[in-house]
Amino acid sequence: MNSPYATPTSEVSITVSQNFRKLAVPGTLLLAAPLFGSIATIIGMIRAFSTLKEDGANPEELASDISIALLSTAYGATFGLIGVVLVSIALFRGFNRELWFLRSVCILAALWCLLLFPIGLIVGVYLLVVFLKRQSEFSAIDQLT
């Protein structure tokens, strides 16, 4: 039996990768969640500062705006980590080696590194190392199909 980490080269492996596309697509979409969470955090903090400027030091409104900003960060990070798990399952267990999968995950991983420092750096580097180390496997599958 082949190792689960070996390069898929048979028709059976290609079929398996098509079945695991159901995990790769939502996993890739969920990888973008922290980026949207960061945008919502920026908007929430802008609202908090405008509340502070307009109303002085009204603690209730200020706390509400800050909590929205922090909750959006927490939700984005949670959904993003679920995306990392789904992407990892699609890569390692499902042998998904579609070229769009490699490109989109690498782009999102680079954005994690740049925009979500320091925690995003850990996740982004993990994804970049794993996917770029297996880059040749993605082009081999494209040649088979």
Residue pairs with C-beta under 8 A, 6 or more apart in sequence:
4 92
4 93
4 95
5 92
7 97
7 136
7 137
7 140
8 14
8 16
8 17
8 95
8 97
8 137
8 141
9 140
9 144
13 95
14 141
14 144
14 145
16 94
16 95
17 94
17 95
17 96
17 97
17 98
17 141
19 94
20 89
20 90
20 93
20 94
20 95
20 96
21 90
21 96
21 98
23 86
23 87
23 89
23 90
23 94
23 96
24 86
24 87
24 90
24 94
24 96
24 98
24 101
26 83
26 86
27 82
27 83
27 84
27 85
27 86
27 87
27 89
27 90
28 83
28 87
28 101
28 104
28 105
28 108
29 83
30 79
30 80
30 82
30 83
30 86
31 80
31 83
31 84
31 87
31 104
31 105
31 108
31 109
31 112
31 127
32 80
32 83
32 108
33 75
33 76
33 77
33 78
33 79
33 80
33 83
34 76
34 77
34 79
34 80
34 112
34 115
34 116
34 120
35 76
35 108
35 111
35 112
35 115
35 116
36 76
37 72
37 73
37 74
37 75
37 76
37 77
37 79
37 80
38 73
38 76
38 115
38 116
40 68
40 69
40 72
40 73
40 76
41 69
41 70
41 72
41 73
41 76
42 69
43 69
44 65
44 66
44 68
44 69
44 70
44 72
45 65
45 66
45 69
47 65
47 68
47 69
48 62
48 65
48 66
48 69
51 58
51 61
51 62
51 65
52 62
55 61
77 116
77 119
80 112
80 123
81 123
84 123
84 126
84 127
87 105
87 127
88 130
90 96
90 101
91 101
91 130
91 131
91 134
97 134
97 137
97 138
97 140
97 141
98 138
98 141
99 138
99 139
99 142
101 138
102 131
102 135
102 138
105 127
105 131
106 127
106 128
106 131
106 132
108 127
109 123
109 124
109 125
109 126
109 127
109 128
109 131
110 124
110 128
111 124
112 120
112 121
112 123
112 124
112 127
113 120
113 121
113 124
113 125
113 128
114 120
114 124
116 123
116 124
